[in-house]
Amino acid sequence: MKLNLKYMAILGTVAVSILSSCSKSSQNQMPAANFETMKVTTKDVTMTTKYSATIRGRQDIDIMPQVSGTLTKLCVTEGQKVSTGQALFIIDQVPYQAALNTALAALESAKAQLATSQLEYESKQKLFEQNVISEFDLQKASNALLTAKAQLAQSQAQVVNARNNLSYTVVKSPSNGIVGTLPYRQGALVSPSMGQPLTTVSDNNQMYVYFSINEAQLLSMTRESGSAEAAIKAMPEIKLILIDGSEYKYAGKVESISGVVDRSTGTVQLRAVFDNPEKLLHSGSTGHVLIPTVYKDKIIIPATATVQLQDKFKVYLVDKDNIAHEKLVVTEPHTNGKEYVIKEGLKVGDVIVAEGAGMLKDGQNVKPNK
């Protein structure tokens, strides 16, 4: 019985060895899968990257009243073009005209009082020279004259203030632009302390377009150019895609880069300026900007040749025996979504799998398509 058990154990071991040998032989004999391959070369390429953007007028000026009162007239309509100094609203002028008249009357009274004080002082001065009055009486006349002069100055200031308040009843446009919404109508009570402006005037001869790039892109640009200012100067003209998908006919130029990285998004804001002669762009609109980045004599591979691993990419190098091997690569931050610019990891002459990299495993035998 013991011999039979020992014999069966030996037979089992032999059977496992035979099956294992057959499995390995079968695996080695599996036909290689067909994959498109490519030889790595260098070339010049322009990568165009799209960024979401918001559009603002070069100046969006909130129009607030400087005096309180009732709106008696709206001189403009929503969307109307206005020029600097043009009347937008008129606030009830009656109380302010009355205040100006009162201030003018007080000014005339102060002038008369000053003239009287001047005569009294000159008279007292002659009497003092004749030893008719004391120095004390002369000093009183001098003080009265000084008081009259101060009252005149005060009255003049009140006139200026009243005249300014009256002028503020005509609310004027501080710049050329387009009138925004008009939330207040004739008869509404307005004041400088109200929360909502009378309207907003947008200077839209030129428009600001704001968009954001990530911190890695900013760092790459700064290193390549030497400074953020140099990076701005080196940036090419950019294009604007409007909300309906059409391309804006005028190119823009980046003017500034924010010096602060947004902690919540890890991005930094850039501002570009676009001419708006046809008034097609409106403050508050959205769109996309297209920024071209030129790479010269760089290794370019298709996106289909890569497999993304979080923030890294891998490709498959094909050796002389047509075995695919994983290789991590470092890409430039700018991409068009279809191609990647390789910064590190590949060299000219390498052969890689060009399509279907996501279906490969390390060490797999491939059959290059011809």
C-alpha positions in Angstrom: 0.0 0.0 0.0 2.8 2.4 0.9 4.5 1.6 -2.4 1.3 2.4 -4.3 1.0 5.8 -2.6 4.6 6.6 -3.3 4.1 5.6 -6.9 1.1 7.8 -7.3 2.8 10.8 -5.8 5.7 10.4 -8.3 3.2 10.1 -11.1 1.4 13.3 -9.9 4.7 15.3 -9.8 5.6 14.1 -13.3 2.1 15.1 -14.6 2.4 18.6 -13.1 5.8 19.1 -14.7 4.5 17.9 -18.0 1.5 20.3 -17.9 3.7 23.2 -16.8 6.1 22.5 -19.6 3.3 22.4 -22.1 1.8 25.6 -20.8 5.1 27.5 -21.1 5.6 26.1 -24.6 2.1 27.1 -25.6 2.7 30.6 -24.3 6.0 31.0 -26.1 4.3 29.8 -29.2 1.4 32.3 -29.1 1.4 34.4 -32.2 2.5 38.0 -31.9 -0.2 40.7 -32.0 -0.1 43.2 -34.8 0.7 46.8 -33.7 1.5 50.0 -35.6 5.1 51.1 -34.8 7.1 54.2 -35.5 10.7 55.3 -35.4 11.3 58.3 -33.2 12.5 61.4 -35.0 12.5 65.1 -34.3 10.6 67.9 -36.0 9.2 71.4 -35.5 5.6 71.6 -34.3 3.2 74.3 -33.1 0.9 73.1 -30.3 -2.3 75.1 -29.9 -3.9 74.9 -26.5 -7.4 75.9 -25.6 -8.3 77.7 -22.4 -11.7 78.9 -21.1 -11.9 82.7 -21.0 -14.1 85.5 -19.8 -14.5 88.8 -21.5 -14.6 92.2 -19.8 -14.6 95.8 -21.0 -11.3 97.6 -20.7 -13.1 99.8 -18.2 -16.3 98.7 -16.5 -17.3 101.8 -14.6 -20.1 101.6 -12.0 -22.1 104.8 -12.1 -23.1 105.9 -8.6 -24.9 109.2 -7.7 -23.0 111.7 -5.7 -26.1 113.3 -4.3 -29.4 112.0 -3.0 -32.7 112.7 -4.7 -35.4 111.6 -7.1 -34.6 110.6 -10.6 -36.4 113.0 -12.8 -35.0 111.9 -16.2 -33.2 109.0 -17.8 -31.2 110.4 -20.7 -30.0 107.1 -22.2 -31.2 103.6 -23.0 -29.7 100.3 -22.3 -27.0 99.4 -24.8 -26.6 102.9 -26.0 -23.2 104.2 -27.0 -22.1 107.2 -25.0 -19.2 109.6 -24.9 -17.2 111.2 -22.1 -19.3 113.9 -20.4 -22.6 112.9 -21.9 -25.6 113.2 -19.5 -26.9 109.8 -18.4 -29.4 110.7 -15.6 -30.9 113.9 -14.0 -31.7 114.0 -10.3 -34.2 116.5 -9.0 -32.4 119.8 -9.1 -34.9 122.0 -7.2 -33.5 121.6 -3.7 -29.9 121.9 -4.9 -30.7 125.0 -6.9 -32.3 126.5 -3.8 -29.2 125.6 -1.7 -27.0 127.3 -4.3 -29.2 130.5 -4.2 -29.0 130.5 -0.4 -25.2 130.2 -0.5 -25.0 133.0 -3.1 -27.1 135.3 -0.9 -24.9 134.5 2.1 -21.8 135.3 0.0 -23.2 138.7 -0.9 -23.9 139.3 2.8 -20.4 138.3 3.7 -19.0 140.6 1.1 -21.0 143.5 2.5 -20.0 142.7 6.1 -16.3 142.6 5.0 -16.6 146.0 3.3 -18.2 147.5 6.5 -15.5 145.9 8.7 -12.9 147.3 6.4 -14.3 150.9 6.7 -14.5 150.6 10.5 -11.0 149.4 10.8 -9.6 152.2 8.6 -11.6 154.8 10.6 -10.4 153.4 13.9 -6.8 153.4 12.6 -6.9 157.2 11.8 -8.5 157.9 15.2 -5.7 155.8 16.9 -3.1 157.8 15.1 -4.7 161.0 16.5 -4.7 159.5 20.0 -8.5 159.7 20.1 -9.0 156.0 20.8 -7.0 153.4 22.6 -5.0 150.5 21.1 -7.7 148.2 22.5 -10.4 149.7 20.3 -8.1 149.5 17.3 -7.5 145.8 18.0 -11.2 145.1 18.2 -11.7 146.6 14.8 -8.9 144.6 13.4 -10.4 141.4 14.8 -13.8 142.2 13.4 -12.1 142.7 10.0 -10.4 139.3 10.2 -13.8 137.7 11.2 -15.5 139.2 8.2 -12.7 137.9 5.9 -13.1 134.4 7.4 -16.9 134.6 6.9 -16.4 135.6 3.3 -14.1 132.6 2.7 -16.6 130.3 4.4 -19.4 131.7 2.2 -17.3 131.2 -0.9 -16.7 127.6 0.0 -20.4 127.0 0.6 -21.1 128.4 -2.8 -18.6 126.0 -4.4 -20.1 123.1 -2.5 -23.6 124.0 -3.5 -22.6 124.6 -7.1 -20.9 121.2 -7.2 -23.9 119.5 -5.6 -26.1 121.1 -8.3 -23.8 119.8 -11.0 -23.9 116.3 -9.5 -27.6 116.2 -10.2 -26.7 115.7 -13.9 -24.9 112.3 -13.8 -22.5 112.2 -16.7 -20.5 109.4 -18.3 -16.9 109.3 -17.2 -15.7 107.7 -20.5 -16.7 106.5 -23.9 -18.5 103.2 -23.8 -21.8 101.2 -23.8 -24.5 101.7 -21.2 -25.4 98.6 -19.2 -28.7 97.7 -17.5 -30.9 100.5 -16.0 -32.3 99.1 -12.8 -33.8 102.5 -11.7 -36.5 104.4 -13.5 -37.9 107.9 -13.4 -39.2 108.7 -9.9 -36.9 106.3 -8.0 -35.1 107.7 -4.9 -31.3 107.3 -5.2 -28.4 108.1 -3.0 -24.6 107.6 -2.8 -25.0 104.9 -0.2 -27.3 102.6 -2.3 -25.9 99.1 -3.1 -26.6 98.9 -6.8 -25.2 101.4 -9.3 -27.4 103.5 -11.6 -25.8 101.6 -14.5 -22.4 100.4 -15.7 -20.5 102.1 -18.6 -18.2 99.7 -20.4 -15.4 101.0 -22.5 -15.4 98.4 -25.2 -13.1 99.9 -27.8 -10.7 97.3 -26.5 -11.7 94.2 -24.5 -9.8 92.3 -21.8 -10.0 88.6 -22.0 -9.0 86.7 -18.8 -7.9 83.0 -18.8 -5.9 80.8 -16.5 -3.0 78.4 -16.9 -1.6 75.9 -14.4 1.4 76.4 -12.3 3.5 73.9 -14.2 2.9 75.8 -17.5 3.8 79.1 -15.9 7.0 77.6 -14.5 8.0 76.2 -17.9 7.3 79.5 -19.6 9.3 81.5 -17.0 12.3 79.1 -17.1 12.4 79.1 -20.9 12.2 82.9 -21.2 14.1 83.9 -18.0 11.3 85.9 -16.4 7.5 86.3 -16.5 7.9 89.7 -18.3 10.1 88.1 -20.9 7.6 85.2 -21.3 4.8 87.8 -22.0 6.9 89.5 -24.7 7.8 86.1 -26.3 4.2 84.9 -26.4 2.7 85.0 -29.9 -0.6 86.5 -30.8 -3.6 84.5 -29.6 -7.0 83.7 -31.1 -10.4 84.0 -29.5 -13.2 81.5 -30.1 -16.6 83.0 -29.4 -19.4 81.3 -27.5 -21.0 80.2 -30.8 -17.8 78.4 -31.9 -16.8 81.0 -34.5 -13.3 82.5 -34.5 -13.0 86.2 -33.7 -11.3 87.9 -36.7 -8.9 90.0 -34.7 -5.9 88.5 -32.9 -5.1 89.5 -29.3 -1.9 89.9 -27.2 -1.2 88.8 -23.6 -0.5 91.9 -21.5 0.0 90.6 -18.0 0.3 87.6 -15.8 -1.0 87.6 -12.2 1.8 87.3 -9.6 -0.4 85.1 -7.4 -1.3 81.4 -7.8 -4.8 80.6 -6.8 -4.5 78.1 -4.0 -7.8 76.4 -4.7 -7.2 75.7 -8.4 -3.4 75.8 -8.7 -3.7 78.2 -11.6 -2.5 81.7 -12.4 -4.6 84.3 -14.4 -3.4 85.9 -17.6 -5.0 89.0 -19.3 -5.0 89.5 -23.0 -6.3 92.5 -24.9 -8.4 92.4 -28.1 -9.4 95.3 -30.4 -13.2 95.6 -30.7 -13.9 98.1 -33.5 -17.1 96.4 -34.6 -18.4 96.1 -31.0 -18.9 92.4 -31.4 -17.4 91.6 -28.0 -19.5 92.4 -24.9 -18.5 92.6 -21.3 -19.5 89.6 -19.4 -19.3 87.2 -22.3 -17.4 83.9 -22.3 -15.3 82.0 -24.9 -12.0 80.2 -25.4 -8.5 81.4 -26.3 -6.2 79.5 -28.5 -2.5 79.9 -27.6 0.1 78.5 -30.0 3.4 77.2 -28.6 6.2 76.6 -31.0 8.6 73.7 -30.4 11.6 73.3 -32.6 13.5 70.1 -33.2 11.6 68.1 -30.6 10.5 64.5 -30.4 6.7 64.4 -31.2 4.7 61.2 -30.6 0.9 60.6 -31.1 -1.4 60.4 -28.0 -2.3 56.8 -29.1 1.3 55.8 -28.3 1.0 56.7 -24.7 -0.7 55.4 -21.6 -1.4 57.9 -18.8 -0.5 57.0 -15.3 -1.9 59.9 -13.1 0.5 62.7 -13.9 3.0 60.6 -15.9 3.0 58.8 -19.3 4.4 55.6 -20.5 5.2 54.3 -23.9 6.3 50.9 -25.2 9.8 50.6 -26.7 10.1 47.7 -29.3 13.5 46.0 -29.3 15.2 44.1 -32.1 13.4 40.9 -31.2 10.0 42.8 -31.4 9.5 42.6 -27.6 7.6 45.6 -26.1 9.1 47.2 -23.0 7.5 49.8 -20.8 9.2 53.2 -20.7 8.2 56.3 -18.6 8.5 59.6 -20.5 8.2 63.2 -19.5 6.1 65.5 -21.7 6.1 69.2 -22.2 3.1 70.9 -20.5 1.5 72.2 -23.7 -0.4 69.7 -25.9 -3.2 69.8 -28.5 -4.7 66.5 -27.2 -3.6 64.6 -30.2 0.2 64.7 -29.9 2.8 65.1 -27.1 6.1 66.8 -27.1 8.6 64.5 -25.3 11.0 66.2 -22.9 12.7 63.2 -21.5 12.6 59.4 -21.9 13.1 58.9 -25.7 15.9 59.4 -28.1 16.1 59.6 -31.9 16.1 56.2 -33.5 14.0 54.4 -30.8 11.1 52.3 -32.1 7.8 52.6 -30.2 4.3 51.2 -30.5 2.4 54.1 -32.2 -1.2 52.9 -31.7 -3.0 50.7 -29.1 -0.4 51.2 -26.4 -3.2 50.7 -23.8 -3.7 47.1 -25.0 -0.1 46.1 -24.4 1.7 44.4 -21.5 5.4 44.7 -20.6 7.4 42.0 -22.3 4.7 41.2 -24.9 5.8 40.1 -28.4 4.5 42.4 -31.1 4.4 42.1 -34.8 4.9 45.5 -36.5 2.4 46.4 -39.2 4.2 47.3 -42.5 
